[in-house]
Amino acid sequence: MPSVAYTPSGVDTDQGSTSYSRVLTPNEQPRPSKVVRPESTEDDRLIHTIRRMYQDAKRDRRERESKWSTYWDYYNGKQWPMQQATIRARPSCNIIRSVIATIIPIMTDTSPSFGVLARDPTDFQFAELMTDVLRVWWSRRAMNHVMVEGLMDATVTDVGILKVTWDEELDDGLGDVSVTVCDPRNVYVPAGASDFDRNCPWVIHEFFMSRGKLLLKFQDQEEAIRKADTYTKPLGISDGDTDRIHVISPVDRDIPAPDNVSPAGKVESDDLRVWEVWMDDDTVITEEQINEDETKVKIIKKKYPHGRFITVLPDSRSILQDVANPYKDGEKPFIRLIDCLVPRSFYGDGEVSPLMESQKMINKIFSVIMDWANLMANPCWIVDADSGVDPDMLTSQVGQIIVKKPNTNVIRQDAPPVPPQLFELYHTLMQLVDQQSGVHDVTQGRKPTGITAAAAIETLQEAAQTRVRLKERNLLVSLTKLGRMVISRMLQYYTEPRVISLTGRDDMAGTWPTYIRFLVENIETNDGSMYRPNTQVVNYDQGTNQYIEQPAVQGAPSIGEFELDVTTGTSLPFIKQQRSDQAIRLWENKGIDQEALLDVLEFPDKDEILNRMKQQAQAESQAAPPPQGAM
């Protein structure tokens, strides 16, 4: 090994000490003064920025995210620590699951009704068409299940997130609007965001996708995808684990390393981690525009007027695409569902967080009662050493005979009684749970204790739904945003002919459904995009026993701006009964017609009944004799 010599190179006048410089030996090669790295490209700087955004968002919600797994454990009944002694009873009186199972059916049992209203009177027919299309789409895409899944996230954790995109693979390649539920742990927003459309300049959605699907979707990035590193760490697990050792490259200290890599460097699967980044971008460009007088004028405009959409493979530092937001409305394709609103916060409050402490105390009380029951069923024995009784023979069997020596004792020790204050504490905690959750006996269909008057019970029923009505209003806001975003996707992408079937309308004859073939024509103008509906009605002809196509109708161009009226109704049993009684009284006094009455009653086969009534009325009018004195 070559020796190293040091010689003084001067005096540090500020510190009054001598400094030394290193002198190389003849056999040693000089080293560069600093590490020479290749010049960073624009893609490298963009990836570095996105990683910083991701890390800042993860750090901001680290404390909140660490509680979400505990919330789901409490909902699923895992409410005791694993370190507790096994000899102690660990019952779980799952009040949290009961509360959530009461709230969600009330909010989702009645499907929401969407009414599309035209801002311009000339768009009235267009708005009616979009109302029918939206209603059929809701049923076809099984949105009732999607909303239940999203509300489960909102009630158990702090937020539920829906993603509204255009899926080209739906409807046999024709494409349709798709709404999926995102895991809140995989969607990242900046600190200070209030909603996806308020104080939220960017959103990062993290998910896994197989290498094959990525190759099919991004065929121009085949080389980057095939060389990409896999990363199969389960999503939602915090990267801040301190009991593991991670080896991180010095140039990648801003992002945690995967923790699923084996010592040999192999990974567990071929899935790749993907980031979808939806962000606002104020980058401007300068273009030349020729006026009518053939003069050139330079104008400055945004490079991404509707926002920016970037797809990244973070573990291999590759950008698969960097394009403008494909949706003309410029909205980030996410909808937030909130159970209890928290001002100036992106996240709300679910049902688990305020009930956890009460749930722990209730479980503790039941544990004490169960331990006491175990002691009473098999109490302790006190046996003298010279009694001649083998302790293994004391099995507490019913009718057991124990033989002992004279003048010795074999005593069975009874457990002390349970203090009556314990049951009083239990009832107090149950009342506290009712106040915290807003779910009372009458909400769950049980008769209140100590109340028998019908008027008093009805008053309690009205008061018991106060908290549920607040949650329903929060849901109404989210449904309104969802409906507007879905309509925007339909106007943009429903450019190919598609068919919907309708029943129960006044212009329909018989019990056969009417089919509407339609498409939305996109017209680009200097002022922006215009939309023109093209419809063709196909009715059933009873004379020819076949469907007859009516002439196609082309609507007037529209700017596609509609108001959305969303109606949701609570499904509490007593509320339904009140609506039914009120509808019957109105029908008897001719305040509403038969169709409105059947709608309120939610009577099965309503359309078929109305058609039979119309046919019967027509037959009676034709068979009636003419009035006296008439021809």
C-alpha positions in Angstrom: 0.0 0.0 0.0 1.6 3.4 -1.0 2.5 5.7 1.8 0.9 9.1 2.2 2.8 12.2 3.2 1.3 15.6 4.4 3.1 18.9 4.1 2.0 22.3 5.5 0.4 24.5 2.9 0.0 27.7 4.8 -1.4 29.3 7.9 -5.1 29.9 8.5 -5.1 33.6 9.6 -8.7 33.5 11.0 -8.0 30.5 13.3 -4.3 31.0 13.9 -3.5 27.4 13.0 -1.6 25.7 10.3 -3.4 23.8 7.5 -2.0 20.8 5.6 -2.3 19.6 2.1 -2.0 15.9 1.0 1.0 15.0 -1.2 0.6 12.0 -3.5 3.3 9.4 -3.7 4.9 8.6 -7.0 2.9 5.3 -7.4 -0.5 6.8 -6.5 -3.0 8.2 -9.2 -4.7 11.5 -8.6 -8.4 11.5 -7.8 -11.0 13.9 -9.1 -11.9 16.7 -6.7 -15.6 15.8 -7.0 -17.9 13.2 -8.4 -18.7 13.9 -12.1 -22.4 13.1 -12.8 -24.1 13.3 -16.1 -26.0 16.5 -16.7 -29.6 16.1 -15.6 -32.3 16.1 -18.3 -35.7 17.7 -18.2 -37.2 14.3 -17.4 -34.9 13.8 -14.5 -35.8 17.1 -13.0 -39.5 16.3 -13.5 -39.2 13.0 -11.8 -37.3 14.6 -8.9 -40.1 17.1 -8.5 -42.8 14.4 -8.5 -40.8 12.4 -5.9 -40.6 15.4 -3.7 -44.3 16.0 -4.0 -45.0 12.4 -3.2 -42.7 12.4 -0.2 -44.1 15.7 1.2 -47.7 14.4 0.9 -46.7 11.1 2.6 -45.0 13.0 5.4 -47.9 15.3 5.9 -50.4 12.5 6.6 -48.1 10.0 8.2 -49.7 10.3 11.6 -53.2 10.0 10.2 -52.4 7.1 7.8 -50.9 5.1 10.7 -54.3 5.0 12.3 -56.3 3.7 9.3 -55.2 0.1 9.7 -56.3 0.2 13.3 -59.7 1.6 12.3 -60.2 -1.3 9.9 -59.1 -3.8 12.7 -61.8 -2.3 15.0 -64.4 -2.5 12.3 -63.5 -6.2 11.7 -63.6 -7.1 15.4 -59.8 -7.1 16.1 -60.1 -4.9 19.1 -57.7 -6.4 21.7 -53.9 -6.2 21.8 -52.0 -9.4 20.9 -49.8 -9.1 24.0 -52.7 -9.8 26.4 -52.6 -13.0 28.5 -54.6 -15.8 26.9 -56.2 -16.8 30.3 -58.2 -13.6 30.2 -61.4 -13.3 28.3 -61.2 -11.0 25.2 -64.8 -10.5 24.0 -65.5 -7.9 21.3 -68.9 -6.3 21.5 -68.6 -4.7 18.1 -70.7 -1.5 18.5 -68.7 0.2 15.6 -69.8 -2.3 13.0 -73.4 -2.1 14.1 -73.4 1.7 13.8 -71.8 1.6 10.3 -74.2 -1.2 9.2 -77.1 1.1 10.2 -75.9 4.3 8.6 -74.8 3.1 5.1 -78.1 1.3 4.2 -80.1 4.4 5.2 -78.0 6.5 2.9 -77.8 4.1 -0.1 -81.0 2.1 0.0 -82.8 4.6 -2.2 -80.9 5.2 -5.5 -80.3 8.9 -6.2 -82.3 10.6 -8.9 -80.4 12.8 -11.4 -82.2 15.6 -13.2 -80.3 17.4 -15.9 -81.6 20.9 -16.4 -80.7 23.0 -19.5 -79.3 26.5 -18.9 -80.6 27.5 -22.3 -84.2 26.9 -23.3 -83.2 25.5 -26.7 -81.3 22.7 -24.9 -84.4 21.3 -23.3 -84.6 18.1 -25.4 -80.8 17.6 -25.0 -81.2 17.8 -21.2 -84.0 15.2 -21.3 -81.8 12.9 -23.3 -78.9 13.2 -20.9 -81.2 12.6 -17.9 -82.3 9.3 -19.5 -78.7 8.4 -20.4 -77.4 9.1 -16.9 -80.1 7.0 -15.3 -79.4 4.0 -17.6 -75.6 4.4 -17.0 -76.1 4.4 -13.3 -77.8 1.0 -13.4 -75.5 -0.5 -16.1 -72.3 0.3 -14.2 -73.7 -1.0 -10.9 -73.1 2.3 -9.2 -75.1 1.3 -6.1 -72.3 -1.1 -5.2 -69.6 1.4 -6.0 -71.2 4.0 -3.7 -71.5 1.5 -0.8 -67.8 0.7 -1.2 -66.8 4.3 -1.3 -69.0 5.1 1.8 -67.3 2.3 3.6 -64.0 4.0 3.2 -65.5 7.3 4.3 -67.1 5.9 7.5 -64.2 3.6 8.6 -61.3 5.8 7.6 -61.3 9.6 7.0 -62.2 9.8 3.3 -63.6 7.9 0.4 -62.3 8.5 -3.1 -63.9 7.8 -6.5 -62.0 7.9 -9.8 -64.0 8.9 -12.9 -62.2 8.0 -16.1 -63.0 6.9 -19.7 -62.4 3.2 -20.2 -62.0 2.2 -23.8 -62.4 -1.5 -23.1 -65.9 -1.3 -21.7 -69.0 -2.2 -23.8 -67.0 -4.4 -26.2 -64.5 -1.8 -27.1 -67.0 1.0 -27.6 -65.9 2.6 -24.3 -67.8 4.1 -21.4 -67.4 6.2 -18.3 -65.9 4.1 -15.5 -66.1 4.9 -11.8 -63.8 3.0 -9.5 -63.1 3.2 -5.7 -59.5 4.1 -4.9 -57.8 3.1 -1.7 -57.3 6.4 0.2 -53.8 5.2 1.2 -52.8 5.3 -2.4 -54.0 8.8 -3.3 -51.7 11.7 -2.3 -52.7 15.4 -2.3 -50.6 18.4 -1.1 -50.8 19.8 2.4 -53.5 22.4 2.7 -55.8 20.9 0.1 -59.6 21.1 0.9 -60.9 19.1 -2.0 -59.7 17.9 -5.4 -61.0 21.2 -6.8 -60.0 23.5 -4.0 -56.3 24.3 -3.1 -55.2 21.1 -4.8 -52.7 21.8 -7.6 -51.7 18.2 -8.0 -52.8 14.6 -7.2 -50.7 11.4 -7.3 -52.4 8.1 -7.7 -50.2 5.1 -6.9 -51.1 1.6 -8.0 -49.7 -1.6 -9.4 -49.9 -2.8 -13.0 -48.5 -5.9 -14.6 -45.7 -5.5 -17.1 -47.8 -7.0 -19.9 -50.7 -4.5 -19.4 -48.2 -1.6 -19.4 -46.7 -2.9 -22.7 -50.1 -3.0 -24.3 -50.9 0.5 -23.1 -47.6 2.2 -23.8 -46.2 0.4 -26.8 -43.9 3.2 -27.6 -42.1 2.7 -24.3 -41.3 -1.0 -24.6 -37.6 -0.7 -23.8 -38.2 1.3 -20.6 -41.0 -1.0 -19.4 -39.0 -4.2 -20.1 -36.0 -2.9 -18.2 -38.1 -1.5 -15.3 -37.5 -2.7 -11.8 -40.4 -4.4 -10.0 -41.7 -3.3 -6.7 -44.2 -5.5 -4.9 -44.5 -3.8 -1.5 -48.1 -3.9 -0.4 -49.7 -0.5 -0.9 -50.8 1.4 2.2 -47.9 0.3 4.4 -45.9 3.2 5.8 -42.4 3.6 4.6 -41.3 4.9 8.0 -40.7 1.4 9.6 -37.7 1.8 11.9 -37.2 -1.9 12.7 -36.0 -2.6 9.1 -32.7 -1.7 7.5 -33.0 -0.2 4.0 -30.1 0.3 1.6 -30.7 3.5 -0.4 -28.6 4.9 -3.2 -27.0 8.3 -2.3 -28.7 9.8 -5.4 -32.1 8.5 -4.4 -32.3 9.5 -0.7 -35.6 11.3 -1.3 -37.6 8.1 -1.9 -37.7 4.9 0.3 -36.2 1.7 -1.2 -38.4 -1.4 -1.7 -38.4 -3.7 1.2 -39.4 -6.9 -0.6 -36.1 -7.5 -2.4 -34.5 -10.8 -1.4 -30.8 -11.0 -0.6 -30.2 -12.4 -4.1 -31.8 -9.4 -5.6 -34.9 -11.2 -6.9 -38.4 -9.9 -6.5 -41.6 -11.6 -5.7 -43.7 -10.8 -8.8 -43.6 -9.0 -12.1 -45.9 -6.1 -11.2 -44.6 -2.6 -11.6 -45.4 0.4 -9.4 -47.0 3.2 -11.3 -47.7 6.8 -10.5 -50.4 8.8 -12.3 -49.8 12.5 -11.7 -52.6 15.0 -12.4 -51.4 18.5 -12.0 -52.0 22.1 -12.9 -49.2 23.6 -15.0 -48.8 27.4 -15.6 -46.1 26.9 -18.3 -46.7 29.4 -21.1 -45.6 29.4 -24.7 -45.4 32.1 -27.3 -47.1 31.7 -30.7 -47.5 33.8 -33.7 -51.1 34.6 -34.9 -52.0 36.2 -38.2 -54.8 38.8 -37.9 -57.3 39.7 -40.6 -55.1 42.4 -41.9 -52.3 39.8 -42.4 -50.2 41.2 -39.6 -48.4 38.8 -37.2 -49.0 39.1 -33.5 -47.3 37.2 -30.8 -49.6 35.8 -28.1 -48.8 34.1 -24.9 -50.9 31.2 -23.8 -50.8 28.2 -21.5 -49.0 25.1 -22.8 -51.4 22.9 -20.8 -54.7 24.9 -20.6 -56.6 21.9 -19.1 -53.8 20.6 -16.9 -51.1 18.0 -17.2 -51.2 14.2 -17.0 -47.9 12.3 -16.4 -47.4 8.5 -15.9 -44.2 7.5 -14.1 -42.4 4.3 -13.2 -40.9 5.6 -10.0 -38.7 2.6 -9.2 -36.9 2.8 -12.5 -37.1 6.6 -12.9 -38.9 6.4 -16.2 -41.6 8.6 -17.7 -44.1 6.7 -19.8 -46.1 9.7 -20.9 -46.3 13.4 -20.4 -49.3 14.9 -22.1 -52.1 17.4 -21.6 -55.1 16.4 -19.5 -57.2 14.4 -21.8 -60.5 15.7 -20.4 -61.8 18.9 -21.7 -63.4 20.0 -18.4 -59.9 20.3 -16.9 -60.9 18.6 -13.7 -58.8 16.0 -11.9 -60.8 12.8 -12.2 -61.4 12.2 -8.5 -64.4 12.7 -6.3 -64.2 13.0 -2.5 -66.7 11.3 -0.2 -66.9 12.6 3.4 -68.8 11.2 6.4 -68.3 14.1 8.8 -66.9 17.4 7.3 -63.8 19.0 9.0 -63.4 22.6 7.9 -60.2 23.5 5.9 -59.2 19.8 5.8 -59.1 17.4 2.9 -59.9 14.5 5.3 -63.0 14.2 7.4 -64.0 12.2 10.4 -65.3 8.6 10.1 -67.4 6.7 12.6 -64.6 4.6 14.1 -62.4 7.4 15.5 -64.9 8.9 18.0 -66.1 5.5 19.1 -62.8 3.8 19.8 -62.4 4.8 23.4 -66.0 3.9 24.2 -65.5 0.6 22.4 -62.4 -0.2 24.5 -64.3 0.5 27.8 -67.3 -1.6 26.8 -65.0 -4.5 25.8 -63.2 -4.2 29.2 -66.5 -4.4 31.1 -67.5 -7.5 29.1 -64.1 -9.0 29.8 -64.6 -8.5 33.6 -68.0 -10.1 33.4 -66.7 -13.1 31.4 -63.8 -13.6 33.8 -66.2 -13.6 36.7 -68.4 -16.1 34.9 -65.4 -18.4 34.4 -64.5 -18.2 38.0 -68.1 -18.9 39.1 -68.3 -21.9 36.7 -65.0 -23.4 38.0 -64.0 -21.7 41.3 -60.8 -22.4 43.2 -60.3 -25.3 45.7 -58.5 -25.0 49.1 -57.2 -28.4 50.1 -55.2 -29.3 53.3 -52.0 -31.0 52.5 -52.9 -34.1 54.7 -56.5 -34.4 53.5 -55.7 -37.4 51.4 -57.4 -35.8 48.3 -55.5 -35.8 45.0 -55.9 -32.3 43.5 -56.1 -33.8 40.0 -59.3 -35.6 41.1 -61.1 -32.2 41.7 -62.7 -31.8 38.3 -65.8 -29.8 39.4 -67.9 -32.5 37.9 -71.6 -32.4 38.7 -72.4 -34.8 41.6 -68.8 -35.5 42.2 -68.0 -37.3 45.5 -64.8 -36.3 47.3 -63.4 -38.6 50.1 -61.1 -36.9 52.6 -59.5 -37.7 56.0 -61.2 -36.7 59.2 -60.4 -33.3 60.7 -59.2 -31.9 57.4 -60.7 -29.3 55.1 -61.5 -29.3 51.4 -63.2 -26.0 50.6 -64.5 -24.6 47.3 -63.8 -20.9 47.1 -66.6 -18.9 45.5 -65.8 -15.7 43.5 -67.0 -12.4 44.8 -70.2 -11.0 43.1 -69.9 -8.5 40.3 -70.3 -4.9 41.6 -73.6 -3.4 40.5 -71.8 -0.3 39.5 -70.3 -2.2 36.6 -73.7 -2.6 34.9 -74.5 1.0 35.5 -71.3 2.0 33.8 -72.2 -0.3 30.9 -75.5 1.4 30.4 -73.8 4.8 30.7 -71.3 3.9 28.0 -74.1 2.6 25.7 -75.9 6.0 26.0 -72.6 7.7 25.3 -72.2 5.6 22.1 -75.7 6.7 21.0 -74.9 10.3 21.5 -71.5 10.0 19.7 -72.8 8.1 16.7 -76.3 9.6 16.4 -77.7 6.1 15.9 -80.4 5.4 18.5 -82.9 2.6 19.2 -85.6 4.2 17.0 -83.0 4.5 14.1 -82.5 0.8 14.2 -86.2 0.0 14.4 -86.3 -0.8 18.1 -88.9 0.6 20.5 -87.4 3.2 23.0 -87.3 2.0 26.6 -89.9 3.5 28.8 -91.8 5.3 26.0 -95.2 4.0 24.9 -97.0 7.1 23.5 -97.2 7.1 19.7 -96.7 10.9 19.4 -93.6 10.7 21.6 -92.1 7.9 19.6 -92.8 9.8 16.3 -91.1 12.8 17.7 -88.0 10.8 18.7 -88.0 9.2 15.2 -87.8 12.7 13.7 -85.0 13.8 16.0 -83.1 10.5 15.6 -82.3 11.1 12.0 -80.6 14.5 12.5 -77.1 13.1 12.2 -78.1 11.0 9.2 -79.5 14.0 7.4 -76.2 15.8 7.8 -74.3 12.8 6.3 -76.8 12.7 3.5 -76.2 16.3 2.6 -72.4 15.6 2.4 -73.2 12.7 0.1 -75.4 15.0 -2.0 -72.5 17.4 -2.7 -70.3 14.5 -3.8 -73.1 13.1 -6.0 -73.6 16.5 -7.7 -69.9 16.7 -8.6 -69.9 13.1 -9.8 -72.9 13.6 -12.0 -71.4 16.7 -13.6 -68.1 14.9 -14.3 -69.9 11.9 -15.8 -71.9 14.1 -18.1 -68.7 15.9 -19.2 -67.1 12.6 -20.1 -70.2 11.5 -22.0 -70.3 14.8 -24.0 -66.7 14.3 -24.9 -66.6 10.6 -25.8 -70.1 9.5 -26.8 -69.2 10.2 -30.4 -70.1 6.7 -31.6 -73.7 5.4 -31.9 -75.0 3.6 -28.8 -78.4 2.5 -27.7 -80.4 2.8 -24.4 -83.7 1.3 -23.6 -86.4 3.2 -21.8 -89.7 2.2 -20.1 -92.5 3.9 -18.3 -92.8 7.1 -20.4 -96.0 8.6 -21.6 -95.1 8.5 -25.3 -94.6 4.7 -25.1 -97.3 2.3 -26.4 -98.0 -1.0 -24.6 -95.5 -2.8 -22.4 -92.7 -2.9 -24.9 -89.6 -0.7 -24.2 -88.6 2.1 -26.5 -85.0 2.2 -27.7 -83.1 5.4 -28.5 -80.0 5.3 -30.7 -78.0 8.4 -30.2 -74.5 10.0 -30.4 -73.0 13.3 -29.5 -71.3 15.2 -32.3 -68.3 17.3 -31.2 -68.0 20.6 -33.2 -64.8 22.6 -32.8 -65.3 26.4 -33.3 -63.2 29.4 -32.7 -65.0 30.1 -29.4 -64.5 26.5 -28.1 -66.2 23.1 -28.4 -69.9 22.7 -29.2 -72.0 19.6 -28.9 -74.9 18.5 -31.1 -77.1 15.5 -30.2 -78.2 13.1 -32.9 -81.1 10.8 -31.9 -83.2 8.1 -33.5 -86.2 6.6 -31.7 -87.2 2.9 -32.3 -90.7 2.1 -31.2 -92.6 -1.2 -31.1 -95.5 -1.5 -33.6 -98.2 -3.9 -32.4 -99.7 -4.1 -35.9 -96.6 -5.5 -37.5 -95.2 -7.1 -34.4 -91.8 -5.5 -34.8 -89.7 -2.4 -34.0 -90.0 0.5 -36.4 -87.2 3.1 -36.7 -88.3 6.7 -36.7 -86.5 9.3 -38.7 -83.3 10.5 -37.2 -83.3 13.9 -35.5 -80.4 16.3 -35.3 -80.4 18.7 -32.5 -79.1 22.3 -32.4 -75.5 22.9 -31.4 -75.0 23.4 -27.6 -72.1 24.5 -25.5 -73.0 21.6 -23.2 -73.6 23.5 -20.0 -76.2 21.9 -17.8 -77.4 22.2 -14.2 -77.6 19.0 -12.2 -80.4 18.4 -9.7 -79.7 15.4 -7.5 -82.4 14.1 -5.2 -81.7 11.6 -2.5 -84.2 10.3 0.0 -83.6 8.7 3.4 -84.9 5.1 3.7 -85.8 5.0 7.3 -88.9 2.8 7.7 -91.0 5.3 9.5 -90.1 8.0 6.9 -91.3 5.7 4.1 -94.5 5.0 5.9 -95.1 8.7 6.4 -94.5 9.4 2.7 -96.9 6.5 1.8 -99.7 7.8 4.1 -99.3 11.3 2.8 -99.4 10.2 -0.9 -102.5 8.1 -0.3 -104.3 11.1 1.3 -103.2 13.4 -1.6 -104.5 10.8 -4.2 -107.8 10.5 -2.4 -108.2 14.3 -2.5 -107.0 14.3 -6.2 -103.8 16.1 -5.3 -101.7 13.7 -7.3 -102.4 11.1 -10.0 -102.1 7.4 -9.9 -98.6 7.3 -11.4 -97.2 9.6 -8.7 -98.9 7.4 -6.0 -97.2 4.2 -7.4 -93.9 6.0 -7.5 -94.0 6.9 -3.9 -95.2 3.4 -2.9 -92.4 1.9 -5.0 -94.9 -0.6 -6.3 -93.5 -3.5 -8.4 -94.5 -3.6 -12.1 -95.7 0.0 -12.0 -95.3 0.5 -15.8 -97.3 -2.6 -16.6 -100.1 -1.5 -14.3 -100.2 2.0 -15.8 -100.4 0.6 -19.3 -103.3 -1.7 -18.4 -105.1 1.1 -16.8 -104.6 3.3 -20.0 -105.9 0.5 -22.2 -108.9 -0.1 -20.0 -109.7 3.6 -20.0 -109.5 3.7 -23.8 -111.7 0.6 -24.1 -114.4 2.1 -21.8 -114.4 5.4 -23.7 -114.9 3.7 -27.0 -117.7 1.4 -25.7 -119.6 4.2 -23.9 -122.9 5.2 -25.5 -123.2 8.7 -27.0 -124.8 11.4 -24.8 -128.6 11.8 -25.2 -129.5 13.9 -28.3 -126.2 13.3 -30.0 -125.8 11.5 -33.4 
